[in-house]
Amino acid sequence: MVKVAVLQVKLYAPWVHSLKEKRMVAKSLLAKLRNKFQVSAAEVEEQDVHQTLVIGVAAIVPHSAQADSLMDAMVQFIEENTEAQIVDEEREIR
């Protein structure tokens, strides 16, 4: 049976001073995630808070083990591709 991996990552970007600047950071990171992992990704919460970015990612996977490794890889990719600090992460496999 097919599984859905759902990942939500909350990031803190202290250098961001406007929503326009935040959108540029979010747009770049989301495009990189979509291109590298072939997943659905969007900014899901805190859209009006300058220095907080919450990204939601969903992917269809064949089994739970692959879901775990995919989510690990995405978190590592986010750490490597933005200066923002990960402050929280939630994972779910449905």
Phi and psi in degrees as GROMACS dihedral restraints (atoms count N, CA, C in turn):
[ dihedral_restraints ]
;  ai    aj    ak    al  type     phi  dphi    fc
    3     4     5     6     1   -71.7    20    10
    4     5     6     7     1   142.7    20    10
    6     7     8     9     1  -114.9    20    10
    7     8     9    10     1   155.6    20    10
    9    10    11    12     1  -117.1    20    10
   10    11    12    13     1   122.5    20    10
   12    13    14    15     1   -94.1    20    10
   13    14    15    16     1   126.3    20    10
   15    16    17    18     1  -121.0    20    10
   16    17    18    19     1   124.9    20    10
   18    19    20    21     1  -126.6    20    10
   19    20    21    22     1   131.9    20    10
   21    22    23    24     1  -124.6    20    10
   22    23    24    25     1   125.4    20    10
   24    25    26    27     1  -121.8    20    10
   25    26    27    28     1   128.1    20    10
   27    28    29    30     1  -103.9    20    10
   28    29    30    31     1   127.6    20    10
   30    31    32    33     1  -119.5    20    10
   31    32    33    34     1   148.9    20    10
   33    34    35    36     1  -117.3    20    10
   34    35    36    37     1   124.5    20    10
   36    37    38    39     1  -123.2    20    10
   37    38    39    40     1    89.0    20    10
   39    40    41    42     1   -65.7    20    10
   40    41    42    43     1   -20.1    20    10
   42    43    44    45     1   -82.9    20    10
   43    44    45    46     1   -10.8    20    10
   45    46    47    48     1   -79.2    20    10
   46    47    48    49     1   126.6    20    10
   48    49    50    51     1  -120.5    20    10
   49    50    51    52     1     5.2    20    10
   51    52    53    54     1  -151.7    20    10
   52    53    54    55     1   158.8    20    10
   54    55    56    57     1   -66.5    20    10
   55    56    57    58     1   -31.6    20    10
   57    58    59    60     1   -63.2    20    10
   58    59    60    61     1   -44.2    20    10
   60    61    62    63     1   -63.9    20    10
   61    62    63    64     1   -41.6    20    10
   63    64    65    66     1   -62.5    20    10
   64    65    66    67     1   -43.5    20    10
   66    67    68    69     1   -61.0    20    10
   67    68    69    70     1   -36.5    20    10
   69    70    71    72     1   -64.6    20    10
   70    71    72    73     1   -43.2    20    10
   72    73    74    75     1   -63.3    20    10
   73    74    75    76     1   -47.1    20    10
   75    76    77    78     1   -64.2    20    10
   76    77    78    79     1   -46.2    20    10
   78    79    80    81     1   -60.1    20    10
   79    80    81    82     1   -43.0    20    10
   81    82    83    84     1   -64.4    20    10
   82    83    84    85     1   -48.2    20    10
   84    85    86    87     1   -65.5    20    10
   85    86    87    88     1   -42.4    20    10
   87    88    89    90     1   -62.7    20    10
   88    89    90    91     1   -42.7    20    10
   90    91    92    93     1   -62.9    20    10
   91    92    93    94     1   -41.3    20    10
   93    94    95    96     1   -63.7    20    10
   94    95    96    97     1   -43.0    20    10
   96    97    98    99     1   -62.2    20    10
   97    98    99   100     1   -46.2    20    10
   99   100   101   102     1   -61.6    20    10
  100   101   102   103     1   -44.2    20    10
  102   103   104   105     1   -68.7    20    10
  103   104   105   106     1   -42.2    20    10
  105   106   107   108     1   -75.6    20    10
  106   107   108   109     1   -40.4    20    10
  108   109   110   111     1  -109.3    20    10
  109   110   111   112     1    -5.0    20    10
  111   112   113   114     1    54.5    20    10
  112   113   114   115     1    54.6    20    10
  114   115   116   117     1  -123.1    20    10
  115   116   117   118     1   168.7    20    10
  117   118   119   120     1   -92.2    20    10
  118   119   120   121     1   130.8    20    10
  120   121   122   123     1  -143.9    20    10
  121   122   123   124     1   141.2    20    10
  123   124   125   126     1  -156.5    20    10
  124   125   126   127     1   159.7    20    10
  126   127   128   129     1   -78.5    20    10
  127   128   129   130     1   122.9    20    10
  129   130   131   132     1  -112.0    20    10
  130   131   132   133     1   -19.6    20    10
  132   133   134   135     1  -147.5    20    10
  133   134   135   136     1   169.1    20    10
  135   136   137   138     1    56.1    20    10
  136   137   138   139     1    35.0    20    10
  138   139   140   141     1   -63.8    20    10
  139   140   141   142     1   -23.6    20    10
  141   142   143   144     1   -97.7    20    10
  142   143   144   145     1     6.6    20    10
  144   145   146   147     1  -103.5    20    10
  145   146   147   148     1   119.4    20    10
  147   148   149   150     1   -56.2    20    10
  148   149   150   151     1   -47.4    20    10
  150   151   152   153     1  -100.5    20    10
  151   152   153   154     1     2.7    20    10
  153   154   155   156     1  -115.6    20    10
  154   155   156   157     1   129.8    20    10
  156   157   158   159     1  -126.7    20    10
  157   158   159   160     1   123.8    20    10
  159   160   161   162     1  -117.3    20    10
  160   161   162   163     1   117.8    20    10
  162   163   164   165     1  -110.0    20    10
  163   164   165   166     1   132.7    20    10
  165   166   167   168     1  -111.4    20    10
  166   167   168   169     1   136.0    20    10
  168   169   170   171     1  -131.6    20    10
  169   170   171   172     1   136.9    20    10
  171   172   173   174     1  -130.9    20    10
  172   173   174   175     1   140.9    20    10
  174   175   176   177     1  -144.9    20    10
  175   176   177   178     1   143.8    20    10
  177   178   179   180     1   -92.2    20    10
  178   179   180   181     1   128.8    20    10
  180   181   182   183     1  -134.1    20    10
  181   182   183   184     1   155.1    20    10
  183   184   185   186     1   -74.9    20    10
  184   185   186   187     1   -26.8    20    10
  186   187   188   189     1  -156.7    20    10
  187   188   189   190     1   165.4    20    10
  189   190   191   192     1   -61.7    20    10
  190   191   192   193     1   -37.0    20    10
  192   193   194   195     1   -61.7    20    10
  193   194   195   196     1   -40.8    20    10
  195   196   197   198     1   -68.8    20    10
  196   197   198   199     1   -34.7    20    10
  198   199   200   201     1   -60.6    20    10
  199   200   201   202     1   -45.8    20    10
  201   202   203   204     1   -61.5    20    10
  202   203   204   205     1   -46.6    20    10
  204   205   206   207     1   -68.1    20    10
  205   206   207   208     1   -35.3    20    10
  207   208   209   210     1   -64.9    20    10
  208   209   210   211     1   -45.0    20    10
  210   211   212   213     1   -65.3    20    10
  211   212   213   214     1   -39.3    20    10
  213   214   215   216     1   -58.9    20    10
  214   215   216   217     1   -46.0    20    10
  216   217   218   219     1   -63.7    20    10
  217   218   219   220     1   -39.3    20    10
  219   220   221   222     1   -68.3    20    10
  220   221   222   223     1   -40.7    20    10
  222   223   224   225     1   -62.9    20    10
  223   224   225   226     1   -44.3    20    10
  225   226   227   228     1   -62.0    20    10
  226   227   228   229     1   -41.9    20    10
  228   229   230   231     1   -62.0    20    10
  229   230   231   232     1   -42.5    20    10
  231   232   233   234     1   -62.6    20    10
  232   233   234   235     1   -44.3    20    10
  234   235   236   237     1   -58.9    20    10
  235   236   237   238     1   -38.6    20    10
  237   238   239   240     1   -80.6    20    10
  238   239   240   241     1   -19.2    20    10
  240   241   242   243     1  -113.8    20    10
  241   242   243   244     1    11.5    20    10
  243   244   245   246     1  -149.0    20    10
  244   245   246   247     1   152.3    20    10
  246   247   248   249     1   -82.9    20    10
  247   248   249   250     1   -11.5    20    10
  249   250   251   252     1   -66.5    20    10
  250   251   252   253     1   147.5    20    10
  252   253   254   255     1   -94.7    20    10
  253   254   255   256     1   132.5    20    10
  255   256   257   258     1   -74.7    20    10
  256   257   258   259     1   122.2    20    10
  258   259   260   261     1  -108.4    20    10
  259   260   261   262     1   -17.8    20    10
  261   262   263   264     1  -159.9    20    10
  262   263   264   265     1   152.1    20    10
  264   265   266   267     1  -150.0    20    10
  265   266   267   268     1   139.3    20    10
  267   268   269   270     1  -126.0    20    10
  268   269   270   271     1   136.9    20    10
  270   271   272   273     1  -125.6    20    10
  271   272   273   274     1   145.0    20    10
  273   274   275   276     1  -150.0    20    10
  274   275   276   277     1   140.7    20    10
  276   277   278   279     1  -120.5    20    10
  277   278   279   280     1   120.8    20    10
